[in-house]
Amino acid sequence: EPEVTQTPSHQVTQMGQEVILRCVPISNHLYFYWYRQILGQKVEFLVSFYNNEISEKSEIFDDQFSVERPDGSNFTLKIRSTKLEDSAMYFCASSRGEGTEAFFGQGTRLTVV
Amino acid sequence: AQRVTQPEKLLSVFKGAPVELKCNYSYSGSPELFWYVQYSRQRLQLLLRHISRESIKGFTADLNKGETSFHLKKPFAQEEDSAMYYCALSNFGNEKLTFGTGTRLTIIP
């Protein structure tokens, strides 16, 4: 069964460093998402991406964040200058289309020290 | 603003007993409601959605628009039901999910 794959599973980075989280969505899916979950808190929407552009973003997704689909298979989340409060589990998800199920990756745990 | 409330962070139920995980929402449009489950060391996965009206793994959930609730129920709990359960909503035609804080369900053998 096809799955959304995220790499790495755990990333430790120093405050102020740039980090790129990678995702390979399911191949025939058209909608892509990033969510995050700070420890002990709810899963929060960051951004959705369709047709090679951002379709919606939350207030969390400020100028420090960017997303890209560089090669038709990968979907990346870049944090330009990480802060301690960016430490969280980041989930990628994809779906075939409107009203269809979103499939989640296993998550990347980002720790900013 | 849309919001999902799961009042119970933790819920322990004996095997064979009925389970009810509560979910209330606030939303001004036409929401679609979901239950996602995360078993230990596994990814978030869709359990059920209100428009499909299915019963998955013995679980059902009815959307009550008057009470703005979407409680998850199962008549007889099984040990394999132990997991984290998240209620979520989206607007029809908009794929963004708003999650509740989740309820950790533990089934006591």
gemmi code that builds the backbone of each chain (N, CA, C; Angstrom):
import gemmi

chains = {
    "A": [
        ("GLU", (0.852, -1.191, 0.000), (0.000, 0.000, 0.000), (0.885, 1.236, 0.000)),
        ("PRO", (0.613, 2.195, -0.885), (1.459, 3.387, -0.937), (1.377, 4.187, 0.351)),
        ("GLU", (2.505, 4.815, 0.700), (2.589, 5.580, 1.931), (3.271, 6.906, 1.672)),
        ("VAL", (2.986, 7.867, 2.534), (3.726, 9.122, 2.555), (4.992, 8.864, 3.378)),
        ("THR", (6.115, 9.253, 2.845), (7.397, 8.981, 3.496), (8.060, 10.290, 3.869)),
        ("GLN", (8.551, 10.364, 5.112), (9.236, 11.568, 5.562), (10.647, 11.232, 6.016)),
        ("THR", (11.565, 12.126, 5.673), (12.944, 11.993, 6.139), (13.470, 13.345, 6.591)),
        ("PRO", (14.349, 13.390, 7.610), (14.691, 12.260, 8.475), (13.590, 11.999, 9.491)),
        ("SER", (13.737, 10.956, 10.274), (12.739, 10.706, 11.316), (12.978, 11.618, 12.516)),
        ("HIS", (14.258, 11.988, 12.710), (14.595, 12.879, 13.813), (15.726, 13.789, 13.368)),
        ("GLN", (15.570, 15.075, 13.595), (16.604, 16.045, 13.247), (16.862, 16.946, 14.438)),
        ("VAL", (18.141, 17.062, 14.764), (18.548, 17.988, 15.815), (19.323, 19.113, 15.148)),
        ("THR", (18.986, 20.336, 15.458), (19.646, 21.464, 14.823), (19.879, 22.569, 15.845)),
        ("GLN", (20.871, 23.374, 15.560), (21.142, 24.497, 16.473), (20.258, 25.684, 16.110)),
        ("MET", (19.880, 26.413, 17.125), (19.077, 27.617, 16.941), (19.751, 28.526, 15.915)),
        ("GLY", (18.933, 29.037, 15.002), (19.466, 29.925, 13.984), (19.856, 29.233, 12.692)),
        ("GLN", (19.954, 27.915, 12.739), (20.313, 27.173, 11.533), (19.098, 26.933, 10.657)),
        ("GLU", (19.366, 26.738, 9.379), (18.308, 26.380, 8.443), (18.098, 24.868, 8.484)),
        ("VAL", (16.857, 24.458, 8.325), (16.578, 23.025, 8.290), (15.582, 22.752, 7.164)),
        ("ILE", (15.766, 21.642, 6.500), (14.834, 21.215, 5.442), (14.272, 19.850, 5.807)),
        ("LEU", (12.969, 19.790, 5.886), (12.293, 18.519, 6.151), (11.728, 18.016, 4.828)),
        ("ARG", (11.913, 16.731, 4.594), (11.554, 16.191, 3.284), (10.399, 15.203, 3.373)),
        ("CYS", (9.622, 15.188, 2.319), (8.439, 14.336, 2.251), (8.298, 13.826, 0.824)),
        ("VAL", (7.943, 12.565, 0.700), (7.556, 12.029, -0.607), (6.091, 11.649, -0.507)),
        ("PRO", (5.216, 12.460, -1.100), (3.786, 12.140, -1.042), (3.451, 10.916, -1.878)),
        ("ILE", (2.246, 10.438, -1.757), (1.779, 9.334, -2.584), (1.685, 9.825, -4.031)),
        ("SER", (2.114, 8.977, -4.961), (2.461, 9.459, -6.302), (1.302, 10.070, -7.093)),
        ("ASN", (0.090, 9.631, -6.958), (-0.980, 10.216, -7.758), (-1.771, 11.275, -6.985)),
        ("HIS", (-1.224, 11.719, -5.865), (-1.895, 12.748, -5.074), (-1.552, 14.142, -5.573)),
        ("LEU", (-2.517, 15.043, -5.388), (-2.376, 16.386, -5.939), (-2.286, 17.471, -4.870)),
        ("TYR", (-2.732, 17.154, -3.658), (-2.753, 18.142, -2.580), (-1.733, 17.707, -1.538)),
        ("PHE", (-0.987, 18.669, -1.025), (0.069, 18.367, -0.078), (-0.020, 19.325, 1.107)),
        ("TYR", (0.353, 18.823, 2.277), (0.171, 19.595, 3.505), (1.342, 19.382, 4.454)),
        ("TRP", (1.557, 20.395, 5.263), (2.427, 20.246, 6.426), (1.623, 20.627, 7.670)),
        ("TYR", (1.767, 19.793, 8.697), (1.213, 20.051, 10.012), (2.348, 19.921, 11.019)),
        ("ARG", (2.135, 20.499, 12.186), (3.115, 20.272, 13.237), (2.387, 20.009, 14.554)),
        ("GLN", (3.102, 19.345, 15.459), (2.551, 19.058, 16.778), (3.640, 19.302, 17.810)),
        ("ILE", (3.517, 20.391, 18.524), (4.409, 20.641, 19.651), (4.046, 19.657, 20.746)),
        ("LEU", (5.057, 19.185, 21.463), (4.844, 18.145, 22.474), (3.728, 18.530, 23.441)),
        ("GLY", (2.741, 17.637, 23.549), (1.649, 17.874, 24.491), (0.530, 18.746, 23.950)),
        ("GLN", (0.691, 19.215, 22.704), (-0.327, 20.097, 22.141), (-1.004, 19.450, 20.940)),
        ("LYS", (-1.924, 20.176, 20.334), (-2.678, 19.603, 19.230), (-1.897, 19.660, 17.919)),
        ("VAL", (-2.328, 18.837, 16.991), (-1.777, 18.890, 15.640), (-2.309, 20.169, 14.977)),
        ("GLU", (-1.380, 20.977, 14.436), (-1.770, 22.281, 13.873), (-1.423, 22.343, 12.400)),
        ("PHE", (-2.334, 22.874, 11.632), (-2.117, 23.075, 10.214), (-1.078, 24.167, 9.982)),
        ("LEU", (-0.167, 23.908, 9.064), (0.803, 24.933, 8.668), (0.474, 25.490, 7.282)),
        ("VAL", (0.404, 24.573, 6.294), (0.292, 25.039, 4.911), (-0.286, 23.934, 4.031)),
        ("SER", (-0.999, 24.348, 3.007), (-1.441, 23.411, 1.971), (-0.902, 23.885, 0.626)),
        ("PHE", (-0.709, 22.946, -0.264), (0.000, 23.213, -1.532), (-0.706, 22.446, -2.626)),
        ("TYR", (-1.053, 23.157, -3.700), (-1.745, 22.526, -4.821), (-1.354, 23.232, -6.097)),
        ("ASN", (-1.137, 22.469, -7.128), (-0.835, 23.043, -8.436), (0.392, 23.959, -8.363)),
        ("ASN", (1.373, 23.493, -7.628), (2.665, 24.182, -7.494), (2.606, 25.535, -6.804)),
        ("GLU", (1.581, 25.731, -5.996), (1.579, 26.947, -5.203), (0.849, 26.731, -3.886)),
        ("ILE", (1.131, 27.620, -2.948), (0.479, 27.549, -1.653), (-0.993, 27.905, -1.837)),
        ("SER", (-1.885, 27.049, -1.344), (-3.312, 27.334, -1.440), (-3.844, 27.956, -0.144)),
        ("GLU", (-3.236, 27.601, 0.965), (-3.623, 28.211, 2.239), (-2.462, 28.063, 3.217)),
        ("LYS", (-2.329, 29.025, 4.105), (-1.325, 28.914, 5.158), (-1.884, 29.498, 6.442)),
        ("SER", (-1.350, 29.009, 7.560), (-1.801, 29.493, 8.857), (-0.902, 30.644, 9.305)),
        ("GLU", (-1.300, 31.255, 10.418), (-0.508, 32.371, 10.946), (0.850, 31.897, 11.473)),
        ("ILE", (0.951, 30.589, 11.732), (2.241, 30.029, 12.172), (3.243, 30.098, 11.019)),
        ("PHE", (2.761, 29.939, 9.825), (3.614, 29.842, 8.630), (4.051, 31.239, 8.214)),
        ("ASP", (5.055, 31.767, 8.934), (5.521, 33.113, 8.638), (6.667, 33.077, 7.633)),
        ("ASP", (7.360, 34.196, 7.519), (8.406, 34.318, 6.498), (9.577, 33.368, 6.718)),
        ("GLN", (9.669, 32.799, 7.895), (10.758, 31.847, 8.160), (10.506, 30.490, 7.509)),
        ("PHE", (9.261, 30.268, 7.106), (8.892, 28.981, 6.531), (8.723, 29.115, 5.017)),
        ("SER", (9.066, 28.049, 4.321), (8.759, 27.981, 2.891), (8.560, 26.522, 2.504)),
        ("VAL", (7.821, 26.317, 1.440), (7.622, 24.957, 0.929), (7.965, 24.941, -0.546)),
        ("GLU", (8.313, 23.749, -0.988), (8.739, 23.598, -2.373), (8.448, 22.185, -2.828)),
        ("ARG", (8.177, 22.062, -4.116), (8.063, 20.735, -4.717), (9.068, 20.737, -5.869)),
        ("PRO", (10.310, 20.485, -5.546), (11.391, 20.774, -6.502), (11.431, 19.868, -7.727)),
        ("ASP", (10.962, 18.639, -7.587), (11.206, 17.690, -8.682), (10.012, 16.816, -9.023)),
        ("GLY", (8.835, 17.176, -8.596), (7.657, 16.386, -8.933), (7.424, 15.191, -8.029)),
        ("SER", (8.371, 14.889, -7.143), (8.110, 13.794, -6.209), (8.296, 14.252, -4.763)),
        ("ASN", (9.335, 15.050, -4.501), (9.554, 15.518, -3.137), (8.729, 16.761, -2.823)),
        ("PHE", (8.421, 16.912, -1.543), (7.714, 18.093, -1.055), (8.439, 18.493, 0.219)),
        ("THR", (9.044, 19.674, 0.220), (9.915, 20.032, 1.333), (9.366, 21.207, 2.121)),
        ("LEU", (9.707, 21.202, 3.400), (9.430, 22.325, 4.285), (10.768, 22.859, 4.757)),
        ("LYS", (11.001, 24.129, 4.515), (12.247, 24.744, 4.955), (11.932, 25.747, 6.053)),
        ("ILE", (12.734, 25.667, 7.115), (12.683, 26.687, 8.152), (14.006, 27.419, 8.076)),
        ("ARG", (13.959, 28.707, 7.797), (15.172, 29.455, 7.436), (16.107, 29.630, 8.626)),
        ("SER", (15.589, 30.039, 9.737), (16.403, 30.306, 10.924), (15.642, 29.783, 12.131)),
        ("THR", (15.982, 28.573, 12.532), (15.162, 27.887, 13.525), (15.234, 28.550, 14.896)),
        ("LYS", (14.106, 28.465, 15.586), (13.991, 28.969, 16.953), (13.686, 27.782, 17.866)),
        ("LEU", (13.927, 27.987, 19.149), (13.653, 26.908, 20.095), (12.200, 26.442, 19.994)),
        ("GLU", (11.298, 27.393, 19.794), (9.874, 27.054, 19.752), (9.444, 26.344, 18.472)),
        ("ASP", (10.377, 26.154, 17.546), (10.076, 25.346, 16.359), (10.211, 23.853, 16.643)),
        ("SER", (10.717, 23.517, 17.806), (10.831, 22.101, 18.175), (9.446, 21.486, 18.217)),
        ("ALA", (9.243, 20.441, 17.428), (7.920, 19.834, 17.289), (8.046, 18.603, 16.407)),
        ("MET", (6.959, 17.871, 16.313), (6.842, 16.810, 15.311), (6.179, 17.442, 14.099)),
        ("TYR", (6.779, 17.260, 12.949), (6.234, 17.812, 11.710), (5.697, 16.673, 10.857)),
        ("PHE", (4.447, 16.806, 10.474), (3.789, 15.786, 9.666), (3.522, 16.322, 8.271)),
        ("CYS", (3.847, 15.520, 7.300), (3.468, 15.783, 5.924), (2.229, 14.939, 5.620)),
        ("ALA", (1.368, 15.428, 4.763), (0.199, 14.665, 4.344), (-0.080, 14.953, 2.884)),
        ("SER", (-0.776, 14.027, 2.246), (-1.183, 14.262, 0.858), (-2.567, 13.667, 0.646)),
        ("SER", (-3.261, 14.194, -0.350), (-4.569, 13.644, -0.709), (-4.755, 13.746, -2.214)),
        ("ARG", (-5.679, 12.896, -2.710), (-5.898, 12.834, -4.161), (-6.603, 14.061, -4.682)),
        ("GLY", (-7.542, 14.556, -3.896), (-8.308, 15.702, -4.352), (-9.242, 16.186, -3.273)),
        ("GLU", (-10.060, 17.139, -3.643), (-10.990, 17.732, -2.687), (-11.927, 16.670, -2.133)),
        ("GLY", (-12.104, 16.707, -0.839), (-13.027, 15.785, -0.196), (-12.511, 14.374, -0.047)),
        ("THR", (-11.248, 14.151, -0.360), (-10.699, 12.791, -0.234), (-9.803, 12.704, 0.995)),
        ("GLU", (-9.528, 11.492, 1.403), (-8.778, 11.246, 2.628), (-7.363, 11.782, 2.524)),
        ("ALA", (-6.918, 12.404, 3.609), (-5.523, 12.834, 3.715), (-4.719, 11.709, 4.360)),
        ("PHE", (-3.611, 11.346, 3.730), (-2.726, 10.311, 4.248), (-1.506, 10.995, 4.849)),
        ("PHE", (-1.161, 10.577, 6.063), (-0.081, 11.231, 6.787), (1.204, 10.410, 6.733)),
        ("GLY", (2.303, 11.123, 6.752), (3.594, 10.493, 6.960), (3.792, 10.184, 8.433)),
        ("GLN", (4.924, 9.521, 8.718), (5.185, 9.092, 10.089), (5.747, 10.212, 10.938)),
        ("GLY", (6.068, 11.338, 10.307), (6.516, 12.511, 11.047), (8.017, 12.624, 11.144)),
        ("THR", (8.487, 13.863, 11.274), (9.892, 14.168, 11.579), (9.906, 14.931, 12.890)),
        ("ARG", (10.653, 14.400, 13.832), (10.787, 15.120, 15.100), (11.944, 16.096, 14.989)),
        ("LEU", (11.641, 17.370, 15.058), (12.663, 18.413, 14.994), (12.945, 18.909, 16.400)),
        ("THR", (14.208, 18.865, 16.775), (14.640, 19.389, 18.068), (15.618, 20.527, 17.818)),
        ("VAL", (15.279, 21.700, 18.296), (16.146, 22.868, 18.146), (16.816, 23.114, 19.493)),
        ("VAL", (18.144, 23.146, 19.469), (18.892, 23.318, 20.734), (19.660, 24.644, 20.715)),
    ],
    "B": [
        ("ALA", (-14.193, 31.466, 14.040), (-13.033, 30.565, 13.984), (-13.494, 29.142, 14.284)),
        ("GLN", (-12.870, 28.196, 13.602), (-13.265, 26.821, 13.838), (-12.446, 26.228, 14.968)),
        ("ARG", (-13.099, 25.399, 15.737), (-12.457, 24.814, 16.904), (-13.012, 23.427, 17.156)),
        ("VAL", (-12.134, 22.534, 17.610), (-12.536, 21.181, 17.974), (-12.121, 20.951, 19.415)),
        ("THR", (-13.045, 20.480, 20.219), (-12.772, 20.260, 21.637), (-12.949, 18.791, 21.974)),
        ("GLN", (-11.902, 18.229, 22.546), (-11.978, 16.873, 23.088), (-11.733, 17.004, 24.585)),
        ("PRO", (-12.763, 16.897, 25.387), (-12.613, 17.236, 26.805), (-11.772, 16.258, 27.607)),
        ("GLU", (-11.646, 15.031, 27.131), (-10.903, 14.024, 27.896), (-9.526, 13.819, 27.286)),
        ("LYS", (-8.471, 14.088, 28.073), (-7.118, 13.806, 27.581), (-6.832, 12.305, 27.680)),
        ("LEU", (-7.343, 11.706, 28.742), (-7.102, 10.290, 29.006), (-8.432, 9.605, 29.280)),
        ("LEU", (-8.556, 8.378, 28.771), (-9.759, 7.598, 29.036), (-9.352, 6.139, 29.157)),
        ("SER", (-9.718, 5.520, 30.273), (-9.432, 4.095, 30.476), (-10.743, 3.354, 30.582)),
        ("VAL", (-10.816, 2.263, 29.841), (-12.046, 1.469, 29.768), (-11.665, 0.002, 29.861)),
        ("PHE", (-12.482, -0.785, 30.553), (-12.222, -2.215, 30.602), (-12.596, -2.875, 29.276)),
        ("LYS", (-11.836, -3.891, 28.951), (-12.129, -4.692, 27.754), (-13.564, -5.204, 27.830)),
        ("GLY", (-14.274, -5.050, 26.714), (-15.660, -5.500, 26.676), (-16.673, -4.448, 27.069)),
        ("ALA", (-16.212, -3.366, 27.675), (-17.105, -2.283, 28.083), (-17.324, -1.328, 26.913)),
        ("PRO", (-18.397, -0.543, 26.962), (-18.606, 0.434, 25.888), (-17.637, 1.598, 25.995)),
        ("VAL", (-17.323, 2.164, 24.833), (-16.410, 3.298, 24.746), (-17.136, 4.468, 24.116)),
        ("GLU", (-16.926, 5.650, 24.692), (-17.386, 6.868, 24.033), (-16.325, 7.944, 24.182)),
        ("LEU", (-15.827, 8.409, 23.083), (-14.852, 9.503, 23.062), (-15.579, 10.747, 22.584)),
        ("LYS", (-15.523, 11.789, 23.411), (-16.324, 12.965, 23.112), (-15.585, 13.955, 22.212)),
        ("CYS", (-16.371, 14.579, 21.348), (-15.845, 15.609, 20.458), (-16.940, 16.646, 20.227)),
        ("ASN", (-16.622, 17.882, 20.501), (-17.518, 18.988, 20.172), (-16.786, 19.958, 19.262)),
        ("TYR", (-17.521, 20.617, 18.440), (-16.893, 21.532, 17.499), (-17.648, 22.849, 17.442)),
        ("SER", (-16.949, 23.866, 17.006), (-17.603, 25.135, 16.697), (-17.151, 25.545, 15.308)),
        ("TYR", (-18.125, 25.826, 14.474), (-17.836, 26.176, 13.085), (-19.057, 26.821, 12.480)),
        ("SER", (-18.868, 27.857, 11.729), (-20.020, 28.593, 11.210), (-20.463, 28.111, 9.838)),
        ("GLY", (-19.632, 27.335, 9.173), (-19.982, 26.896, 7.817), (-20.599, 25.517, 7.813)),
        ("SER", (-20.189, 24.741, 6.838), (-20.700, 23.392, 6.677), (-19.551, 22.413, 6.877)),
        ("PRO", (-19.344, 21.973, 8.107), (-18.132, 21.218, 8.382), (-18.231, 19.760, 7.973)),
        ("GLU", (-17.069, 19.208, 7.716), (-16.956, 17.764, 7.578), (-16.158, 17.284, 8.789)),
        ("LEU", (-16.621, 16.250, 9.447), (-15.999, 15.770, 10.678), (-15.324, 14.423, 10.457)),
        ("PHE", (-14.185, 14.258, 11.141), (-13.375, 13.059, 11.013), (-12.934, 12.579, 12.393)),
        ("TRP", (-12.624, 11.305, 12.458), (-11.844, 10.757, 13.567), (-10.578, 10.136, 12.977)),
        ("TYR", (-9.437, 10.587, 13.506), (-8.146, 10.001, 13.163), (-7.644, 9.225, 14.369)),
        ("VAL", (-6.876, 8.175, 14.098), (-6.325, 7.357, 15.179), (-4.826, 7.205, 14.962)),
        ("GLN", (-4.110, 7.164, 16.058), (-2.669, 6.922, 16.005), (-2.327, 5.831, 16.996)),
        ("TYR", (-2.063, 4.633, 16.467), (-1.623, 3.523, 17.311), (-0.152, 3.735, 17.650)),
        ("SER", (0.274, 3.028, 18.697), (1.643, 3.197, 19.183), (2.649, 3.004, 18.052)),
        ("ARG", (3.537, 3.974, 17.890), (4.623, 3.932, 16.908), (4.126, 3.884, 15.454)),
        ("GLN", (2.890, 4.273, 15.231), (2.383, 4.283, 13.865), (1.956, 5.690, 13.492)),
        ("ARG", (1.631, 5.882, 12.235), (1.251, 7.208, 11.757), (-0.216, 7.479, 12.005)),
        ("LEU", (-0.566, 8.742, 11.946), (-1.972, 9.142, 11.988), (-2.704, 8.522, 10.800)),
        ("GLN", (-3.839, 7.953, 11.068), (-4.625, 7.390, 9.969), (-6.102, 7.674, 10.194)),
        ("LEU", (-6.801, 7.827, 9.084), (-8.220, 8.097, 9.168), (-8.965, 6.874, 9.686)),
        ("LEU", (-9.804, 7.088, 10.685), (-10.644, 6.014, 11.196), (-12.006, 6.070, 10.514)),
        ("LEU", (-12.651, 7.222, 10.596), (-13.906, 7.373, 9.878), (-14.242, 8.852, 9.697)),
        ("ARG", (-15.190, 9.089, 8.784), (-15.638, 10.451, 8.491), (-17.155, 10.437, 8.437)),
        ("HIS", (-17.752, 11.539, 8.794), (-19.194, 11.496, 8.999), (-19.962, 11.294, 7.703)),
        ("ILE", (-19.441, 11.754, 6.585), (-20.224, 11.648, 5.345), (-20.308, 10.195, 4.845)),
        ("SER", (-19.363, 9.366, 5.277), (-19.379, 7.992, 4.772), (-20.319, 7.102, 5.577)),
        ("ARG", (-20.609, 7.538, 6.797), (-21.554, 6.801, 7.656), (-21.173, 5.327, 7.802)),
        ("GLU", (-19.860, 5.054, 7.813), (-19.415, 3.673, 7.943), (-19.172, 3.321, 9.399)),
        ("SER", (-19.058, 2.021, 9.639), (-18.571, 1.546, 10.917), (-17.217, 0.903, 10.649)),
        ("ILE", (-16.182, 1.453, 11.265), (-14.824, 0.948, 11.045), (-14.314, 0.356, 12.343)),
        ("LYS", (-13.884, -0.881, 12.306), (-13.365, -1.578, 13.497), (-14.377, -1.518, 14.638)),
        ("GLY", (-15.656, -1.496, 14.291), (-16.705, -1.482, 15.301), (-17.056, -0.098, 15.817)),
        ("PHE", (-16.308, 0.929, 15.371), (-16.548, 2.295, 15.803), (-17.577, 2.976, 14.897)),
        ("THR", (-18.409, 3.808, 15.513), (-19.330, 4.659, 14.775), (-19.280, 6.058, 15.377)),
        ("ALA", (-19.706, 7.031, 14.579), (-19.805, 8.408, 15.077), (-20.923, 9.080, 14.323)),
        ("ASP", (-21.789, 9.721, 15.065), (-22.919, 10.426, 14.456), (-22.737, 11.918, 14.641)),
        ("LEU", (-22.919, 12.636, 13.548), (-22.834, 14.090, 13.620), (-24.153, 14.634, 14.152)),
        ("ASN", (-24.084, 15.349, 15.263), (-25.259, 15.971, 15.857), (-25.090, 17.478, 15.725)),
        ("LYS", (-25.761, 18.044, 14.715), (-25.571, 19.471, 14.429), (-26.175, 20.335, 15.524)),
        ("GLY", (-27.243, 19.840, 16.168), (-27.859, 20.627, 17.228), (-26.933, 20.789, 18.424)),
        ("GLU", (-26.242, 19.715, 18.767), (-25.313, 19.750, 19.896), (-23.878, 20.018, 19.439)),
        ("THR", (-23.694, 20.195, 18.161), (-22.348, 20.359, 17.565), (-21.384, 19.330, 18.134)),
        ("SER", (-21.780, 18.062, 18.023), (-20.947, 16.992, 18.557), (-20.734, 15.916, 17.498)),
        ("PHE", (-19.662, 15.175, 17.710), (-19.322, 14.060, 16.805), (-18.608, 13.020, 17.658)),
        ("HIS", (-19.345, 12.466, 18.611), (-18.745, 11.526, 19.561), (-18.477, 10.186, 18.889)),
        ("LEU", (-17.384, 9.567, 19.262), (-16.984, 8.268, 18.724), (-17.396, 7.185, 19.712)),
        ("LYS", (-18.037, 6.143, 19.190), (-18.568, 5.108, 20.086), (-18.215, 3.714, 19.583)),
        ("LYS", (-18.081, 2.830, 20.550), (-17.909, 1.414, 20.236), (-18.568, 0.629, 21.362)),
        ("PRO", (-19.410, -0.349, 21.050), (-20.160, -1.012, 22.121), (-19.304, -1.910, 23.019)),
        ("PHE", (-18.268, -2.515, 22.435), (-17.450, -3.452, 23.215), (-15.969, -3.197, 22.914)),
        ("ALA", (-15.272, -2.632, 23.877), (-13.872, -2.274, 23.649), (-12.992, -3.508, 23.546)),
        ("GLN", (-11.975, -3.412, 22.671), (-10.980, -4.472, 22.533), (-9.605, -3.904, 22.861)),
        ("GLU", (-8.701, -4.789, 23.279), (-7.372, -4.315, 23.691), (-6.673, -3.561, 22.574)),
        ("GLU", (-6.885, -3.993, 21.347), (-6.206, -3.343, 20.217), (-6.747, -1.939, 19.914)),
        ("ASP", (-7.791, -1.536, 20.640), (-8.314, -0.174, 20.457), (-7.488, 0.868, 21.194)),
        ("SER", (-6.573, 0.425, 22.049), (-5.731, 1.384, 22.776), (-4.919, 2.205, 21.787)),
        ("ALA", (-5.076, 3.502, 21.847), (-4.438, 4.397, 20.876), (-4.772, 5.838, 21.246)),
        ("MET", (-4.206, 6.754, 20.457), (-4.541, 8.171, 20.564), (-5.593, 8.466, 19.506)),
        ("TYR", (-6.665, 9.117, 19.886), (-7.750, 9.413, 18.959), (-7.911, 10.931, 18.827)),
        ("TYR", (-7.944, 11.384, 17.593), (-8.094, 12.810, 17.316), (-9.365, 13.061, 16.517)),
        ("CYS", (-10.159, 13.976, 16.986), (-11.297, 14.460, 16.227), (-10.822, 15.645, 15.384)),
        ("ALA", (-11.337, 15.771, 14.166), (-10.886, 16.865, 13.296), (-12.032, 17.317, 12.414)),
        ("LEU", (-11.949, 18.547, 11.960), (-12.950, 19.032, 11.015), (-12.299, 19.790, 9.876)),
        ("SER", (-13.013, 19.824, 8.767), (-12.609, 20.669, 7.643), (-13.876, 21.236, 7.019)),
        ("ASN", (-13.668, 22.243, 6.197), (-14.792, 22.792, 5.443), (-14.906, 22.014, 4.136)),
        ("PHE", (-16.099, 21.753, 3.692), (-16.261, 21.063, 2.419), (-15.556, 21.850, 1.324)),
        ("GLY", (-14.722, 21.140, 0.569), (-13.985, 21.795, -0.504), (-12.701, 22.443, -0.062)),
        ("ASN", (-12.447, 22.453, 1.245), (-11.187, 22.988, 1.771), (-10.528, 21.858, 2.535)),
        ("GLU", (-9.291, 21.579, 2.197), (-8.676, 20.381, 2.742), (-8.014, 20.565, 4.100)),
        ("LYS", (-7.932, 21.778, 4.590), (-7.255, 22.011, 5.851), (-8.017, 21.351, 6.984)),
        ("LEU", (-7.300, 20.599, 7.807), (-7.904, 19.939, 8.961), (-7.605, 20.726, 10.229)),
        ("THR", (-8.630, 20.895, 11.048), (-8.455, 21.458, 12.388), (-8.656, 20.320, 13.374)),
        ("PHE", (-7.631, 20.076, 14.178), (-7.644, 18.938, 15.092), (-8.008, 19.357, 16.511)),
        ("GLY", (-8.598, 18.407, 17.243), (-8.697, 18.541, 18.682), (-7.390, 18.122, 19.323)),
        ("THR", (-7.331, 18.222, 20.637), (-6.095, 17.917, 21.357), (-5.862, 16.422, 21.521)),
        ("GLY", (-6.877, 15.620, 21.223), (-6.691, 14.184, 21.280), (-7.086, 13.574, 22.616)),
        ("THR", (-7.497, 12.308, 22.560), (-7.792, 11.524, 23.760), (-7.005, 10.229, 23.682)),
        ("ARG", (-6.244, 9.966, 24.734), (-5.511, 8.686, 24.786), (-6.427, 7.663, 25.425)),
        ("LEU", (-6.796, 6.677, 24.628), (-7.672, 5.606, 25.097), (-6.831, 4.396, 25.492)),
        ("THR", (-7.043, 3.930, 26.703), (-6.365, 2.726, 27.188), (-7.418, 1.701, 27.533)),
        ("ILE", (-7.277, 0.525, 26.947), (-8.211, -0.556, 27.244), (-7.553, -1.468, 28.276)),
        ("ILE", (-8.223, -1.637, 29.384), (-7.688, -2.440, 30.483), (-8.122, -3.896, 30.275)),
        ("PRO", (-7.152, -4.813, 30.239), (-7.523, -6.218, 29.965), (-8.408, -6.827, 31.053)),
    ],
}
model = gemmi.Model(1)
for chain_id, residues in chains.items():
    chain = gemmi.Chain(chain_id)
    for i, (resn, *xyz) in enumerate(residues, 1):
        res = gemmi.Residue()
        res.name, res.seqid = resn, gemmi.SeqId(i, " ")
        for name, pos in zip(("N", "CA", "C"), xyz):
            atom = gemmi.Atom()
            atom.name, atom.element = name, gemmi.Element(name[0])
            atom.pos, atom.b_iso = gemmi.Position(*pos), 0.0
            res.add_atom(atom)
        chain.add_residue(res)
    model.add_chain(chain)
structure = gemmi.Structure()
structure.add_model(model)
structure.setup_entities()
